């Protein structure tokens, strides 16, 4: 071995060891990047919303002349989905009931926005702008389930106007298309009803015979304010029906009924809530025109193969800000 060869070999061996250690550190860091430490989520379980009556809501009579109709009755709801936010960042939208994971740390805010099927369409599940958000704090509890019941209700500046609650003595509500006559085309019946706030009456349409149908409209017209507006109602039905509006542009000019939505029968076994968005139709009708009023239309038909059926409807109300 040449002089100094042993020293050079020792230096080379030391550098080789250092290079090996450096590569090992890099490999270790790369593994951490590829397989980062996973946070165990906290799970939150929601069954349904608790709807709380807000006595600050402004009830009004859509017709402005039926006494007693400007009273806000307890309100049903059909909140079938929920938007969830963690620390004001969206987590997602879920159908209820649901158990969902939250990558929680410490104590942070959790927000819930109630969502409804607009116009009865499950592909249009939107947060309902009239219902309040629910906010709570979530303490991280990795691997465990936290049960929570969110609350909601109408915002205080919401206005709820009665179109028809079918209470006895509440006046001529619906008449056959074209109006006139002394009787109601939609019969007002006690019994098989929601029974909200001591109210035990609802509207009934009964059809008998193949091809039977009926078209009924509100006996009086009502106003719909500019901006966002929904018509809500509760129903139970064994027959399909349609809901429409007729715009009255003046005392002498009216449009033909414009049917906005068709509703499938729900079997007639239980009451169901429906949310109908009407501001698109009213914005077009009121474009550049003031003093426009509306009549609500209900068209009921027997489906193919049906020989009889009925529609019960109640608590038809206009909801705006």
URWOPE-V653983 format. One record per pair of residues at least 6 apart in sequence whose ideal C-beta (glycine too) atoms are under 7 Angstrom apart, sorted by sequence separation. I is the first residue (numbers start at 0). GAP is how many residues later the second one is. If there is no record, write none. Layout:
[[I GAP] [I GAP]]
This chain:
[[84 6] [93 6] [117 6] [174 6] [206 6] [247 6] [265 6] [285 6] [83 7] [116 7] [165 7] [192 7] [206 7] [246 7] [284 7] [301 7] [60 8] [83 8] [116 8] [117 8] [137 8] [192 8] [245 8] [246 8] [60 9] [90 9] [163 9] [174 9] [175 9] [192 9] [204 9] [245 9] [59 10] [82 10] [83 10] [114 10] [115 10] [173 10] [174 10] [189 10] [245 10] [58 11] [81 11] [90 11] [114 11] [172 11] [173 11] [189 11] [245 11] [262 11] [299 11] [58 12] [80 12] [81 12] [114 12] [115 12] [135 12] [171 12] [173 12] [188 12] [58 13] [80 13] [113 13] [114 13] [172 13] [187 13] [188 13] [243 13] [244 13] [80 14] [81 14] [112 14] [113 14] [243 14] [56 15] [79 15] [80 15] [187 15] [188 15] [243 15] [244 15] [260 15] [79 16] [83 16] [85 16] [133 16] [243 16] [259 16] [113 17] [133 17] [185 17] [186 17] [241 17] [242 17] [133 18] [185 18] [242 18] [259 18] [185 19] [241 19] [112 20] [131 20] [167 20] [241 20] [242 20] [295 20] [52 21] [86 21] [87 21] [111 21] [130 21] [131 21] [259 21] [52 22] [85 22] [86 22] [92 22] [110 22] [111 22] [130 22] [165 22] [239 22] [240 22] [87 23] [130 23] [131 23] [239 23] [257 23] [50 24] [85 24] [110 24] [129 24] [239 24] [129 25] [239 25] [50 26] [84 26] [108 26] [109 26] [238 26] [109 27] [220 27] [237 27] [83 28] [108 28] [109 28] [129 28] [236 28] [173 29] [184 29] [216 29] [236 29] [237 29] [48 30] [81 30] [82 30] [106 30] [107 30] [185 30] [235 30] [237 30] [81 31] [184 31] [236 31] [81 32] [82 32] [92 32] [106 32] [166 32] [206 32] [235 32] [81 33] [167 33] [235 33] [242 33] [244 33] [80 34] [103 34] [105 34] [164 34] [166 34] [235 34] [78 35] [104 35] [165 35] [235 35] [45 36] [78 36] [79 36] [101 36] [103 36] [165 36] [235 36] [244 36] [78 37] [79 37] [165 37] [233 37] [234 37] [77 38] [111 38] [113 38] [176 38] [233 38] [246 38] [163 39] [176 39] [233 39] [234 39] [175 40] [176 40] [178 40] [193 40] [248 40] [256 40] [258 40] [174 41] [231 41] [232 41] [173 42] [174 42] [231 42] [173 43] [231 43] [248 43] [80 44] [82 44] [173 44] [174 44] [247 44] [172 45] [173 45] [229 45] [230 45] [246 45] [247 45] [98 46] [172 46] [229 46] [247 46] [171 47] [229 47] [230 47] [246 47] [247 47] [47 48] [229 48] [245 48] [46 49] [47 49] [228 49] [244 49] [245 49] [45 50] [46 50] [228 50] [45 51] [227 51] [244 51] [245 51] [45 52] [226 52] [244 52] [228 53] [243 53] [44 54] [223 54] [162 55] [242 55] [42 56] [43 56] [240 57] [241 57] [42 58] [43 58] [223 58] [240 58] [162 59] [240 59] [40 60] [41 60] [225 60] [40 61] [238 61] [239 61] [40 62] [41 62] [238 62] [238 63] [239 63] [38 64] [238 64] [48 65] [238 67] [222 70] [223 70] [238 70] [240 70] [221 71] [237 71] [238 71] [220 72] [221 72] [237 72] [238 72] [220 73] [220 74] [236 74] [236 75] [234 76] [235 76] [193 77] [217 77] [234 77] [216 78] [217 78] [234 78] [216 79] [216 80] [232 80] [233 80] [233 81] [214 82] [215 82] [232 82] [232 83] [214 84] [230 85] [231 85] [212 86] [213 86] [212 87] [230 87] [231 87] [71 88] [212 88] [212 89] [228 89] [229 89] [211 90] [228 90] [210 91] [228 91] [69 92] [72 92] [209 92] [227 92] [68 93] [206 93] [226 93] [227 93] [223 94] [226 94] [204 95] [206 95] [224 95] [41 96] [68 96] [56 97] [209 97] [41 98] [208 98] [41 99] [49 99] [51 99] [53 99] [56 99] [59 99] [61 99] [128 99] [41 100] [44 100] [52 100] [53 100] [55 100] [60 100] [61 100] [207 100] [40 101] [42 101] [48 101] [49 101] [50 101] [51 101] [56 101] [57 101] [58 101] [59 101] [60 101] [61 101] [68 101] [206 101] [39 102] [41 102] [42 102] [43 102] [44 102] [45 102] [46 102] [48 102] [50 102] [53 102] [206 102] [39 103] [42 103] [48 103] [56 103] [206 103] [41 104] [43 104] [45 104] [65 104] [205 104] [65 105] [204 105] [203 106] [204 106] [203 108] [202 109] [201 110] [202 110] [201 111] [202 111] [201 112] [75 118] [195 119] [191 120] [193 120] [192 121] [193 121] [73 122] [72 123] [73 123] [72 124] [72 126] [162 133] [119 141] [118 142] [119 143] [165 148] [164 149] [164 150] [163 152] [162 153] [119 154] [162 154] [161 155] [162 155] [160 156] [62 157] [117 157] [118 157] [159 157] [160 157] [75 158] [118 158] [62 159] [115 159] [117 159] [159 159] [61 160] [157 161] [158 161] [158 162] [157 163] [156 164] [129 189] [77 194] [77 195] [76 196] [75 197] [72 242] [61 256]]
